[in-house]
Amino acid sequence: MKIYEDHRKMAAEYLQVKTEMAELRNYKAQLQEQLSKGEEAQASQDEANFAQLQSEKEALMAFKEKLAEQLAMIEAAQAQTGSGESAHSTGSGEGWVVVGDSHQGGGPAAGGEDQ
């Protein structure tokens, strides 16, 4: 009789283990499915982020080129006008230029007298 009782207990344990294994396999499949969906979503998000950053980079490069052109134009203009402003130079050697008042602001006239 003891052998029969042991057999029944072992058969019940076997069925319980088989059931648990089936449930764990199903759970594993669900997790793998969620993981693959998450990776796909992450990949599409990464692609969108890359496209945005690429566009931003191109815009910044174009802006940099415009600024470089403007700087070259300013430097060329300063080089051309630099020789003509020698009469207005302070003579300090620091590259500073003194520009006289053009009398447009309604300020006092030359000589300190009011008109």
C-alpha positions in Angstrom: 0.0 0.0 0.0 2.9 2.4 0.7 4.2 2.0 -2.9 0.7 3.0 -4.2 0.5 6.1 -2.0 4.1 7.2 -3.1 3.1 6.7 -6.7 0.0 8.9 -6.3 2.1 11.7 -4.7 4.8 11.5 -7.3 2.2 11.5 -10.1 0.5 14.6 -8.6 3.8 16.4 -8.2 4.7 15.5 -11.8 1.4 17.0 -13.1 2.0 20.1 -11.0 5.5 20.6 -12.3 4.3 20.1 -15.9 1.6 22.7 -15.4 4.0 25.2 -13.9 6.4 24.6 -16.8 3.7 25.3 -19.3 2.7 28.5 -17.5 6.3 29.6 -17.4 6.8 28.9 -21.1 3.7 31.1 -21.8 5.0 33.8 -19.6 8.4 33.7 -21.3 6.7 34.0 -24.7 4.8 37.0 -23.5 7.9 38.7 -22.2 9.8 38.0 -25.4 6.9 39.5 -27.4 6.9 42.6 -25.2 10.7 42.9 -25.5 10.6 42.7 -29.3 7.8 45.3 -29.4 9.8 47.6 -27.1 12.9 47.2 -29.2 11.0 48.1 -32.4 9.5 51.1 -30.7 12.9 52.1 -29.4 14.5 51.7 -32.9 11.9 53.9 -34.5 12.3 56.5 -31.8 16.1 56.4 -32.3 15.7 56.8 -36.0 13.4 59.8 -35.5 15.9 61.3 -33.0 18.8 60.7 -35.5 16.8 62.4 -38.3 16.1 65.4 -36.0 19.7 65.7 -34.9 20.9 65.4 -38.5 18.6 68.2 -39.6 19.8 70.3 -36.7 23.4 69.7 -37.6 22.8 70.8 -41.2 21.1 73.9 -40.1 23.9 74.8 -37.8 26.5 74.1 -40.5 24.7 76.5 -42.9 24.5 79.1 -40.1 28.2 78.7 -39.5 28.9 79.2 -43.2 26.8 82.4 -43.2 28.6 83.7 -40.2 32.0 83.0 -41.8 30.9 84.8 -44.9 29.8 87.8 -42.9 33.0 87.8 -40.9 35.0 87.8 -44.1 32.9 90.7 -45.5 33.4 92.7 -42.3 37.1 92.0 -42.2 37.4 93.1 -45.9 35.4 96.3 -45.2 37.6 97.1 -42.2 40.7 96.5 -44.2 39.5 98.9 -46.9 38.3 101.6 -44.5 41.3 101.1 -42.2 43.6 103.2 -44.4 41.1 106.0 -44.8 40.5 106.5 -41.1 44.1 107.2 -40.2 43.3 110.9 -39.7 40.8 109.9 -37.0 43.2 107.5 -35.1 44.1 108.3 -31.6 47.7 107.2 -32.1 47.6 104.9 -29.1 48.5 101.9 -31.2 45.6 99.8 -29.9 43.5 100.0 -33.0 40.8 102.2 -31.5 39.2 104.8 -33.7 37.6 108.1 -32.5 34.5 109.1 -34.6 33.4 112.7 -34.5 29.8 113.8 -33.8 27.9 114.4 -37.0 25.6 117.0 -35.4 22.4 115.0 -36.1 21.3 114.5 -32.6 20.6 118.1 -31.8 23.5 118.4 -29.4 25.8 121.4 -29.0 27.6 122.6 -32.0 31.3 122.7 -32.4 32.9 125.2 -30.1 30.5 124.5 -27.3 28.0 127.2 -28.2 24.2 126.5 -28.5 22.6 127.5 -31.7 
